[in-house]
Amino acid sequence: MPNYKVIYFGVRGYAETIRLVFAAAGVAYDDNRIEMKDWMVLKPTMPFGQLPVLEVDGMKLAQSDSICRFLADKFGLMGRHPIEKAAIDACAETISEIRVIVMRVQTNMDIPQDVKDKEMKVVLEEKVPPILEKLEVCLKKNKSGDKYFYGDTISLADIHFFACCETVVRLNPKAFDNFPKLAALYDRVKNHSHIYKWLQQRPDTPV
Ligand SMILES: N[C@@H](CCC(=O)N[C@@H](CS)C(=O)NCC(=O)O)C(=O)O
C-alpha cells in the first residue's frame, strides 16, 4: 500500500470528500492540516500553488475532484463499468456545483457579514434547491433501488453528496424537507460504519 498524505488547511472545504473516501475505504493516510501562517512558504512547492494536495509516495497530485476520482477508482468506489464510472463522475460534478456556490459566499472576505448572510440565504433558499431537485431525480432513477446514486453500493457520488451537503444542512436544517430520498441518503452515508467512525474521531472542523 502506498504512503498517502492529504495536505490541506484545518477546514472541510475542498478536502473533506478526499478524507471521507479514505474513511469509507478504510485506508490509512496522513491527514496533514497546515496553519495559514505556514502557507506562503509551502505554496510554491505545490503543483498549482493551491491546496488540497495528495501525496502518493511523495508524488504530489492537485485538484480535489481529480484526487477524489483517482482514489475512488483505486478503492472500488467508482462503479464496476466505464459507463457507471462516467455516470458517478457526472453526478459528483453536479454535487460540486453546490460546493462552489456555497463556498463562493463563505470565503468572500470582501463583503460585510450582514451582506454575506443575505447572499447565503439566497444561495440556500434559491440556488441549492434546483440542484437538489436534479439529484433527487437521479437517485429515484437508480435501477438498483434508491439507496445510492448508482448501483447497490456506496460510491464517490454518495460520499461527495454527504461532504458537500454537511454545510448546507448545518446552515439550513430544512434543506431536505422536499427531498425525502436525499434525506435518507444523507443519513445512510453518515451512518456507514467506516464513515461514522471517522465522524466520531474527526478533529473539530466546523467549515
Ligand atoms: N479547484 C481547486 C480549488 C482549490 C482552492 O481554491 N484552494 C484554496 C483553499 S480552499 C487555496 O489553496 N487557497 C490558497 C491560495 O490560493 O493561495 C480544487 O478543487 O482543488
The ligand as a Gaussian input file, in Angstrom:
#p B3LYP/6-31G(d) Opt

LIG

0 1
 N      -10.005000      23.832000      -7.992000
 C       -9.221000      23.661000      -6.809000
 C       -9.512000      24.798000      -5.846000
 C       -8.605000      24.747000      -4.630000
 C       -8.648000      26.037000      -3.822000
 O       -9.358000      27.014000      -4.144000
 N       -7.853000      26.031000      -2.750000
 C       -7.764000      27.178000      -1.868000
 C       -8.207000      26.789000      -0.459000
 S       -9.888000      26.292000      -0.405000
 C       -6.302000      27.593000      -1.740000
 O       -5.404000      26.800000      -1.897000
 N       -6.114000      28.869000      -1.380000
 C       -4.811000      29.411000      -1.100000
 C       -4.184000      30.089000      -2.271000
 O       -4.738000      30.077000      -3.387000
 O       -3.102000      30.655000      -2.057000
 C       -9.529000      22.283000      -6.182000
 O      -10.653000      21.807000      -6.343000
 O       -8.641000      21.688000      -5.564000

